[in-house]
């Protein structure tokens, strides 16, 4: 089976790629296809994240296990596209280059039969150019009414013991 997938950069401008890829490819092969389709060298850390229909991030599927003691992290080279991306769970989040946090929304658009003579992965459509720098992220504070600078003026209210060390 062939998956038709749209990968959209999380940016104000429309920048996306439509890719066909074999459902039995590993997530690492899918990572390589995405990186190449957007013009990345593919030499940075990356992860996929499962998510719900509202794009709420869940389980990580990492390129490498960076933990010091073997963890339960799923790895891209051991995980297959068809086991993660299905009609019931058609969305993923993809993050490339953890220093710059290029973030993409991945969505399964269709599942079709393989076409004889066509090689996969295949870029069906490319729209928009990747900017020189990743889109800037604006994170909201947990309490938007709290002024960060104000919190340091109230240092005496933090109840630390005088000789805490």
N, C-alpha and C positions, 0 to 999 in steps of 0.2 A: 504494500500500500504506500501511497505517496501523500505526504502532508503538505498542504498549501498553508503557509504561515506568514502573517504580517508582523514585522518588527518595527516598532515606532519609538523614536527617540523622545524622551520626556523633555520637551521644549515647547516654547510658544509657537515656533514655526513648524510647519508640517515637514517632517523628515522621516521617511520610512522606506523599508525594503520588503518586497513580497518574494518569498523563497519557496521553492519546492524541494523537499528532502524526503528520503526514504524513512518510513516510520521505524524501521529496525536499526537506524543509526544510533550511535551513542550520543549522549549529551555533549561529550567533548567534540565530536564531529560537527554537531550543531553549533557549538560555540565557535569553532573554526570558520564555519560558513557565515555566521553573523559577523565575526570580526573582519573577514575578507570583504564581505558585501559593503561594509561601511568604511573600508580603507584602513583599518587598524592593522598593525604588524602582528598582533596576536601574541605578543610576548609579555603581557601584563596579567596579573591575577584577575580572575573573574568567577562569578557564581550565578547560578540560577536560583530562583526562589519560587516555590509553589505559592499559590495565592487563591483567594476566593474570587467570586464574580465582581467584588468591589475593589479588587487589587490589594486586599489586605495580605501582607507578606506572611508566609508560614515557614515551611522547611527549606533549608539551604541544600543545594547540590553544588559542591565546590569543585574547582579545578584540581586543587591539591589539598591534602589534609595538613593543615598548619599546626595542629595541636602537638604538644610534646608527648603526651601519652595517647596512644591510639584511641580515637573517639568514635562515635557512631555517625560521623558526618558521611552523608552519601557523596560519592565521587562521580564526576562526569564520565570517566572512562569505564565505570562499572554500572552505569544507569542508562537505560535506553529510552529514547524519545517516546515510543509508544506506551511505555510504562508510566510516564509522567503527564504527557499531553494527550488528553482524550476528549471525546465529545462532551463528557460530563465535567471534565476539568480542563477547559480550553485555554486557560490563561497562565502565563508565567511572567516573572520579573527577571530581567537579566541585567547584571551590573558588571561593567568592564572597567578595569583599572581603578583599584580602590583608593588611590591617591586623588584621582580626578572625578571619580564616581559618575562615569557615563552610565545613565540608567535608561533602560528600554522596556517597553511593554510588548510582550509577545502574545499573539493570539492565533489559535488554530482557526483557519477560515474554511477549510474543506479537506476532505479525504477522498482521493481519487485513485484509479488504477494506474499502474506504471505504463508509460508510453514507450513502445519499442523504439530503440535508436536514440533515445534521449538520455543524457548523462545527468546524474544528480550528485550533489545539490545543484540547483539551477535558480538563478535570479530571474524571476518573472518580470519584476517591475522595480525601478529605483526612482524615488522622488526626493528631491532636496539634497543639498550638500551639507555634509557634516561641518559644523563650525570649527574654528581653530581651537576654541576652548569649550569645555562642557558648560551647559546652562547652569547658572548660579542657583543654588538651593537656598530657600528661605525657610528656616525651621521656626515654628512657633514655640514659645516657652510653654511649659505645662500650665502655668498660671499667667495668662496674658496681662493681668492687672498688676503683676509684681514688677517693679522697676529693679533691674539687676543692681544698678549702682546704689539704690536705696538700701539693699540688703546688707551692705558692708557698713553703713552708718549705724546699723542696729547690732553691731558685733557683740556688745555686752549682753544682749538678750539671748545669745546662743547657749548659755549655761555650761560652758566648758569649765572644768575645775582649773584653778590657778596653776597647779602643777600637774597637768595632764600627762606629761611624758615621764 
